Amino acid sequence: MKLLLTAIAIGIYSLVAFAEGMMVHDAYIRLLPPSAKTTGAFLELMNHSDKDIKLIKAESDFAKKVEIHNHITKDGMMKMVEVKELVVPAGKTVAMKPGSYHIMLIGLKKPLKENQEAKIK
């Protein structure tokens, strides 16, 4: 089950305050049981500009902490790690999906519900 993000504002930070040319597509948050305090957000970041853009931070009013994560395989085991930046190359799309890059929402302040509006900036 997943929560569709009907309104999402992803703050894209690089050397400028806001990166022009970045679009978000197919964004959703995985819904979990009401007792869960952590979940993931998944989306596609499309860079329509002629310069690479770095996602270095995300925030949300409904989670105490928001981190950019990736899954890696180390010593034959898959593990999740926080990444300090995610580069979206010029003219390319980066998929943030289960088992890959994603946004971790840690310390949910209240349970999320299906079709609820949720903003990440």
Accessible surface in RSA format (square Angstrom, percent):
REM  Atomic radii and reference values for relative SASA: ProtOr
REM  Chains: A
REM  Algorithm: Lee & Richards
REM  Probe-radius: 1.40
REM  Slices: 20
REM RES _ NUM      All-atoms   Total-Side   Main-Chain    Non-polar    All polar
REM                ABS   REL    ABS   REL    ABS   REL    ABS   REL    ABS   REL
RES MET A   1   167.33  86.7 103.19  68.3  64.14 152.7  93.06  79.1  74.27  98.4
RES LYS A   2   100.32  48.9  94.22  57.8   6.10  14.5  49.34  44.4  50.98  54.3
RES LEU A   3     0.00   0.0   0.00   0.0   0.00   0.0   0.00   0.0   0.00   0.0
RES LEU A   4    94.15  52.4  93.92  67.2   0.22   0.6  93.92  66.0   0.22   0.6
RES LEU A   5    17.65   9.8   0.00   0.0  17.65  44.4   0.00   0.0  17.65  47.5
RES THR A   6    93.07  66.2  54.34  55.1  38.73  92.3  59.29  79.6  33.78  51.1
RES ALA A   7    31.95  29.4  24.53  37.9   7.42  16.9  31.95  45.0   0.00   0.0
RES ILE A   8    42.30  24.1  14.60  10.9  27.70  66.8  15.22  11.0  27.08  73.5
RES ALA A   9    54.96  50.5  48.50  74.8   6.46  14.7  54.86  77.2   0.10   0.3
RES ILE A  10    10.36   5.9   0.71   0.5   9.66  23.3   1.04   0.7   9.32  25.3
RES GLY A  11    10.70  13.2   0.00   N/A  10.70  13.2  10.47  28.7   0.23   0.5
RES ILE A  12     1.89   1.1   1.53   1.1   0.36   0.9   1.53   1.1   0.36   1.0
RES TYR A  13    70.43  32.9  70.43  40.1   0.00   0.0  44.29  33.3  26.14  32.2
RES SER A  14    44.64  37.7  18.29  24.4  26.36  60.7  19.10  40.7  25.55  35.8
RES LEU A  15   188.64 105.1 153.73 110.0  34.90  87.7 157.34 110.5  31.30  84.2
RES VAL A  16    88.58  58.3  80.75  73.1   7.83  18.9  86.38  75.1   2.21   6.0
RES ALA A  17    93.63  86.1  67.34 103.9  26.29  59.8  78.36 110.3  15.27  40.5
RES PHE A  18   120.58  60.3 109.98  68.1  10.60  27.6 109.98  66.7  10.60  30.3
RES ALA A  19     3.99   3.7   2.30   3.5   1.69   3.8   3.68   5.2   0.31   0.8
RES GLU A  20   147.45  84.7 135.90 102.8  11.55  27.5  52.96 102.4  94.50  77.2
RES GLY A  21    32.59  40.2   0.00   N/A  32.59  40.2  21.23  58.3  11.37  25.5
RES MET A  22    24.28  12.6   2.10   1.4  22.18  52.8   2.10   1.8  22.18  29.4
RES MET A  23   103.76  53.7  99.13  65.6   4.63  11.0  83.96  71.4  19.80  26.2
RES VAL A  24    45.20  29.7  17.10  15.5  28.10  67.7  17.10  14.9  28.10  76.2
RES HIS A  25    88.23  48.2  84.88  59.0   3.35   8.6  50.29  51.8  37.94  44.1
RES ASP A  26    94.22  66.0  72.08  71.7  22.15  52.4  33.03  77.7  61.19  61.0
RES ALA A  27    13.83  12.7   3.29   5.1  10.55  24.0   3.29   4.6  10.55  27.9
RES TYR A  28    41.72  19.5  41.72  23.7   0.00   0.0  24.13  18.1  17.60  21.7
RES ILE A  29     0.00   0.0   0.00   0.0   0.00   0.0   0.00   0.0   0.00   0.0
RES ARG A  30    94.87  39.8  94.42  48.1   0.45   1.1  21.30  29.1  73.57  44.6
RES LEU A  31    19.91  11.1  10.61   7.6   9.31  23.4  11.39   8.0   8.52  22.9
RES LEU A  32    75.47  42.0  51.65  37.0  23.82  59.9  56.78  39.9  18.70  50.3
RES PRO A  33    89.14  65.0  79.12  72.1  10.02  36.4  86.06  71.1   3.08  19.2
RES PRO A  34    98.94  72.1  91.79  83.7   7.15  26.0  93.78  77.4   5.16  32.1
RES SER A  35    93.28  78.8  71.65  95.6  21.64  49.8  55.45 118.1  37.84  53.0
RES ALA A  36    27.52  25.3  14.25  22.0  13.27  30.2  24.39  34.3   3.13   8.3
RES LYS A  37   118.13  57.6 112.66  69.1   5.47  13.0  78.79  70.9  39.34  41.9
RES THR A  38    50.74  36.1  43.87  44.5   6.87  16.4  28.25  37.9  22.49  34.0
RES THR A  39     6.46   4.6   1.54   1.6   4.92  11.7   6.33   8.5   0.13   0.2
RES GLY A  40     7.02   8.7   0.00   N/A   7.02   8.7   2.50   6.9   4.52  10.1
RES ALA A  41     0.00   0.0   0.00   0.0   0.00   0.0   0.00   0.0   0.00   0.0
RES PHE A  42     8.51   4.3   8.51   5.3   0.00   0.0   8.51   5.2   0.00   0.0
RES LEU A  43     4.37   2.4   0.22   0.2   4.14  10.4   3.07   2.2   1.30   3.5
RES GLU A  44    55.96  32.1  55.96  42.3   0.00   0.0   6.85  13.3  49.10  40.1
RES LEU A  45     0.00   0.0   0.00   0.0   0.00   0.0   0.00   0.0   0.00   0.0
RES MET A  46    33.18  17.2  33.18  22.0   0.00   0.0   8.36   7.1  24.82  32.9
RES ASN A  47     1.93   1.3   0.00   0.0   1.93   4.7   0.02   0.1   1.91   1.8
RES HIS A  48   117.00  63.9  84.00  58.4  33.00  84.4  63.22  65.2  53.77  62.6
RES SER A  49    31.61  26.7  17.86  23.8  13.75  31.7  27.05  57.6   4.56   6.4
RES ASP A  50   126.86  88.9  97.86  97.4  29.00  68.6  45.47 107.0  81.39  81.2
RES LYS A  51   148.47  72.4 144.21  88.5   4.26  10.2  92.48  83.2  55.99  59.6
RES ASP A  52    87.66  61.4  65.94  65.6  21.73  51.4  17.41  41.0  70.25  70.1
RES ILE A  53     7.49   4.3   7.28   5.4   0.21   0.5   7.49   5.4   0.00   0.0
RES LYS A  54    88.34  43.1  88.31  54.2   0.03   0.1  39.86  35.9  48.48  51.6
RES LEU A  55     0.41   0.2   0.29   0.2   0.12   0.3   0.29   0.2   0.12   0.3
RES ILE A  56    85.34  48.6  66.14  49.3  19.20  46.3  66.14  47.6  19.20  52.1
RES LYS A  57    97.63  47.6  93.03  57.1   4.61  11.0  50.76  45.7  46.88  49.9
RES ALA A  58     6.93   6.4   0.24   0.4   6.69  15.2   0.32   0.4   6.61  17.5
RES GLU A  59    67.10  38.5  64.80  49.0   2.30   5.5  27.18  52.6  39.92  32.6
RES SER A  60    14.10  11.9   0.00   0.0  14.10  32.5   1.71   3.6  12.40  17.4
RES ASP A  61   117.23  82.1 104.23 103.7  13.00  30.7  39.00  91.8  78.23  78.0
RES PHE A  62    20.94  10.5  18.29  11.3   2.65   6.9  20.94  12.7   0.00   0.0
RES ALA A  63     4.03   3.7   0.00   0.0   4.03   9.2   0.00   0.0   4.03  10.7
RES LYS A  64   163.29  79.7 127.28  78.1  36.01  85.7  75.12  67.6  88.17  93.9
RES LYS A  65   112.17  54.7 107.56  66.0   4.60  11.0  62.64  56.4  49.52  52.8
RES VAL A  66    24.06  15.8   2.78   2.5  21.28  51.3   2.78   2.4  21.28  57.7
RES GLU A  67    19.48  11.2  15.79  11.9   3.69   8.8   6.15  11.9  13.33  10.9
RES ILE A  68     6.39   3.6   4.44   3.3   1.95   4.7   4.44   3.2   1.95   5.3
RES HIS A  69    16.42   9.0  16.42  11.4   0.00   0.0  16.34  16.8   0.08   0.1
RES ASN A  70    24.53  16.9  24.53  23.7   0.00   0.0   0.17   0.4  24.35  23.5
RES HIS A  71    52.26  28.6  38.19  26.5  14.07  36.0  17.32  17.9  34.94  40.7
RES ILE A  72    66.05  37.6  59.78  44.5   6.26  15.1  66.05  47.6   0.00   0.0
RES THR A  73    94.00  66.9  62.42  63.3  31.58  75.3  44.88  60.3  49.12  74.3
RES LYS A  74   117.01  57.1 110.41  67.7   6.59  15.7  60.45  54.4  56.56  60.2
RES ASP A  75   135.73  95.1  94.69  94.2  41.04  97.1  43.74 102.9  92.00  91.7
RES GLY A  76    72.96  90.0   0.00   N/A  72.96  90.0  33.75  92.6  39.22  87.8
RES MET A  77   137.12  71.0 133.31  88.2   3.81   9.1  96.89  82.4  40.23  53.3
RES MET A  78   121.03  62.7  91.51  60.6  29.52  70.3  68.89  58.6  52.14  69.1
RES LYS A  79    98.89  48.2  92.28  56.6   6.61  15.7  53.22  47.9  45.67  48.6
RES MET A  80    85.10  44.1  59.14  39.1  25.96  61.8  56.37  47.9  28.74  38.1
RES VAL A  81    44.21  29.1  39.99  36.2   4.22  10.2  44.21  38.4   0.00   0.0
RES GLU A  82    81.46  46.8  56.03  42.4  25.43  60.5  14.80  28.6  66.66  54.4
RES VAL A  83    32.25  21.2  25.21  22.8   7.04  17.0  28.79  25.0   3.46   9.4
RES LYS A  84   159.23  77.7 145.92  89.5  13.31  31.7 112.85 101.6  46.38  49.4
RES GLU A  85    75.68  43.4  62.53  47.3  13.15  31.3  19.50  37.7  56.17  45.9
RES LEU A  86     5.54   3.1   4.52   3.2   1.01   2.5   5.54   3.9   0.00   0.0
RES VAL A  87    56.34  37.1  45.56  41.2  10.78  26.0  45.56  39.6  10.78  29.2
RES VAL A  88     0.06   0.0   0.06   0.1   0.00   0.0   0.06   0.1   0.00   0.0
RES PRO A  89    52.61  38.3  52.61  48.0   0.00   0.0  52.61  43.4   0.00   0.0
RES ALA A  90    34.14  31.4  20.92  32.3  13.22  30.1  21.05  29.6  13.09  34.7
RES GLY A  91    59.96  73.9   0.00   N/A  59.96  73.9  29.83  81.9  30.12  67.5
RES LYS A  92   123.96  60.5 119.34  73.2   4.62  11.0  66.55  59.9  57.41  61.2
RES THR A  93    73.05  52.0  44.11  44.7  28.94  69.0  25.70  34.5  47.35  71.6
RES VAL A  94    23.24  15.3  20.33  18.4   2.90   7.0  23.24  20.2   0.00   0.0
RES ALA A  95    37.48  34.5  28.10  43.4   9.39  21.4  28.10  39.6   9.39  24.9
RES MET A  96     2.85   1.5   0.02   0.0   2.83   6.7   0.00   0.0   2.85   3.8
RES LYS A  97   110.93  54.1 110.93  68.1   0.00   0.0  57.55  51.8  53.38  56.9
RES PRO A  98    64.01  46.7  45.61  41.6  18.40  66.9  47.97  39.6  16.04  99.7
RES GLY A  99    42.53  52.4   0.00   N/A  42.53  52.4  21.96  60.3  20.56  46.1
RES SER A 100    25.42  21.5  23.82  31.8   1.60   3.7   9.28  19.8  16.14  22.6
RES TYR A 101    63.79  29.8  63.79  36.3   0.00   0.0  25.63  19.3  38.16  47.0
RES HIS A 102     5.20   2.8   5.20   3.6   0.00   0.0   2.96   3.0   2.24   2.6
RES ILE A 103     0.14   0.1   0.14   0.1   0.00   0.0   0.14   0.1   0.00   0.0
RES MET A 104    20.69  10.7  20.69  13.7   0.00   0.0  15.16  12.9   5.53   7.3
RES LEU A 105     0.00   0.0   0.00   0.0   0.00   0.0   0.00   0.0   0.00   0.0
RES ILE A 106    51.38  29.2  51.38  38.3   0.00   0.0  51.38  37.0   0.00   0.0
RES GLY A 107    15.93  19.6   0.00   N/A  15.93  19.6  15.22  41.8   0.70   1.6
RES LEU A 108    13.38   7.5   8.64   6.2   4.74  11.9   8.64   6.1   4.74  12.8
RES LYS A 109   117.46  57.3  84.49  51.8  32.97  78.5  50.19  45.2  67.27  71.7
RES LYS A 110   128.72  62.8 125.32  76.9   3.41   8.1  71.47  64.3  57.25  61.0
RES PRO A 111    59.67  43.5  51.51  47.0   8.16  29.7  55.03  45.4   4.64  28.8
RES LEU A 112    19.52  10.9   3.85   2.8  15.67  39.4   3.85   2.7  15.67  42.2
RES LYS A 113   146.82  71.6 143.08  87.8   3.74   8.9  90.74  81.7  56.08  59.7
RES GLU A 114    94.62  54.3  74.66  56.5  19.96  47.5  18.43  35.6  76.19  62.2
RES ASN A 115   105.35  72.7  86.18  83.3  19.17  46.2  25.53  61.4  79.82  77.2
RES GLN A 116    49.03  27.4  39.30  28.7   9.72  23.1  30.94  65.9  18.08  13.7
RES GLU A 117   102.20  58.7  82.82  62.7  19.38  46.1  24.92  48.2  77.28  63.1
RES ALA A 118     2.96   2.7   0.00   0.0   2.96   6.7   2.96   4.2   0.00   0.0
RES LYS A 119   117.13  57.1 111.06  68.1   6.08  14.5  55.52  50.0  61.61  65.6
RES ILE A 120     0.00   0.0   0.00   0.0   0.00   0.0   0.00   0.0   0.00   0.0
RES LYS A 121   105.03  51.2 104.51  64.1   0.53   1.3  55.11  49.6  49.92  53.2
END  Absolute sums over single chains surface
CHAIN  1 A     7303.5       5859.2       1444.3       4157.2       3146.3
END  Absolute sums over all chains
TOTAL          7303.5       5859.2       1444.3       4157.2       3146.3
